[in-house]
Amino acid sequence: MVGEEPELPYDKPPLSKQYLNKSMGSGDLLLLSREEAERESIDLRLGVPASALEPEERIVVLADGSRIDYENCVLATGASARPSPWEARSGVYLLRTRRDSDALSEALLPGRRVAVVGGGFIGAEVASAAVAKGCDVVVIDPLQTPLARVVGEELGRRLVGLHARHGVRTLFGVGVAQLSGSEGNLNITLADGAELAADVAVVGIGAVCNDAWLAGSGVPLDDGVVCDEFCRVEGLSSVYASGDLARWFHRRHQELIRVEHWTNAVEQAACVARSIASGTPVAYEPVEYVWSDQYDVRIQVVGRPAQGPRSETIGDTSSVPERMAVLYATEGGELTGAVTLNWPRALVECRRLVASGANLEAAVHRLSSLRLPPLEAAAH
C-alpha cells in the first residue's frame, strides 16, 4: 500500500465534522494500525507518493525511485482540494487532510471573523463547526441556492435557512473577486464590489483529481481514470481504479460517472477487491449515498434527487430541527432519489426503494407508515 501522506490510513469525513470541532480525537480516525498491517501482511509505503505507472512492465514507480512490480494494481489516489485562486499571504485554509483540519481547528478561535468561500457540503460543515467554536461566520457562494444542484431548489432553500437559524450570515448569488492580506487582516472583495474583512478564510470550491502522475502512462484520463463497469481501467485488464479518482461505466445509468463521496470509495473498493480475489469481474452498480452533518441536522442523500422533477415530502417540516424525507421521481413516477433530514430509518428504506426501482406512490406509502423518531434523538 503506497500513500503520499506519512500518517497511517485514517477516516476523512470527520475532518470537516467531529474532528474539526474536536469532539473526536485523532485515534478515532485510524483505519489501519501498523500491528494490523503486519498481521495481514500489508507492506505500508507511506510518505512517498507514486510518480509513474508502467503498465506494460506492471511496475509502479515511487517518487524516491523505488520500483514495485504487481500482478494487479488499484489506483486510489483520490482528489485534492481545489486550490485558492487568490493570493492572500496567510490565513486562507483548505480542508482535505488531517493536517488541514488540525491547522484550521487551531485558527477557529472564539470571536474570530471567519469567511467560508463555498456553500456546498464542506463549506456548510465548516460553518457549523466554526459557529459552534464561537466564531462570527459568513458563507459566500456565487449560487443563490448552493445545494440546489444536489437536492433541488425547494429543499435547497430550506437548507439555506439552517445558516440563518444558527446566526451565520450568507452572501449567496455573488462570488469572490479578490482575497488579499494576511491572517487576522484579510480583505475580501466581492464580484458586486462590496468588501468585507475577515480574520480567517476557508476555501471550499471543489476538488481536483490526483491523476497528474499518470500522464504518459497510457491510462485514459478524462475527469478521472476511465474504467469499464467492473472498475477496470479501459485497455488494462490488471489495473483497477476506485474512489474519487475512478470514472466508471454505471450500467443502470448507462453513462460514465465519478462520485466524490466516502460511501462510494468504500463500496467501490470492496467491489474491486472481490473481482481481484475471485478472478471473476464484479460489476459496480451502486445507489449513490452521501451524508452531511450541519448544525443540528443530519442530511442524507440517496440516488439522484436533482434528476427528479416531481417530489413529495413526508414527515414533520415544522419541528426544529426538521425530521422529514423528500422523495424525487420522474414525470412517469419512477423514483430517482431521496433526501432525509434527521430520519435515519427513512433513509434505509429510501435506499432500498431506489435500488429496487420503486415508483413514487409505493415509496410515499411505505414512508408514511414509518414512525418519526423522538425529537430529542432526531439528530443522532
C-alpha positions, 0 to 999 in steps of 0.5 A: 500500500503506497500513500503520499501522506506519512500518517497511517490510513485514517477516516476523512469525513470527520475532518470537516465534522467531529474532528474539526470541532474536536469532539473526536480525537485523532485515534478515532480516525485510524483505519489501519494500525501498523500491528494490523498491517503486519498481521495481514501482511500489508507492506505500508509505503507511506510518505512517498507518493507514486510518480509513474505507472508502467503498465506494460512492465506492471511496475509502479514507480515511487517518487524516491525511485523505488520500483514495485512490480504487481500482478494487479494494481488499484489506483486510489489516489483520490482528489485534492482540494481545489486550490485558492485562486487568490493570493492572500499571504496567510490565513486562507485554509483548505480542508482535505487532510488531517493536517488541514483540519488540525491547522484550521481547528487551531485558527477557529478561535472564539470571536474570530471573523471567519469567511467560508468561500463555498456553500456546498457540503464542506463549506456548510460543515465548516460553518457549523463547526466554526459557529459552534467554536464561537466564531462570527461566520459568513458563507459566500457562494456565487449560487443563490441556492448552493445545494440546489444542484444536489437536492433541488431548489425547494429543499435547497432553500430550506437548507439555506435557512439552517445558516440563518437559524444558527446566526451565520450570515450568507452572501449567496448569488455573488462570488469572490473577486479578490482575497488579499492580506494576511491572517487576522487582516484579510480583505475580501472583495466581492464580484458586486464590489462590496468588501468585507474583512475577515480574520480567517478564510476557508476555501471550499470550491471543489476538488481536483483529481490526483491523476497528474502522475499518470500522464504518459502512462497510457491510462485514459484520463478524462475527469478521472481514470476511465474504467469499464463497469467492473472498475477496470481501467479501459485497455488494462485488464490488471489495473483497477481504479476506485474512489474519487479518482475512478470514472466508471461505466454505471450500467443502470445509468448507462453513462460514465460517472465519478462520485466524490463521496466516502460511501462510494470509495468504500463500496467501490473498493470492496467491489474491486477487491472481490473481482481481484480475489475471485478472478471473476469481474464484479460489476459496480452498480451502486445507489449513490449515498452521501451524508452531511452533518450541519448544525443540528441536522443530519442530511442524507442523500440517496440516488439522484434527487436533482434528476427528479422533477416531481417530489413529495415530502413526508414527515414533520417540516415544522419541528426544529430541527426538521425530521422529514424525507423528500422523495424525487421521481420522474414525470412517469413516477419512477423514483430517482432519489431521496433526501432525509433530514434527521430520519435515519430509518427513512433513509434505509428504506429510501435506499432500498426503494431506489435500488429496487426501482420503486415508483413514487406512490409505493415509496410515499406509502411505505414512508408514511407508515414509518414512525418519526423518531423522538425529537430529542434523538432526531439528530443522532 
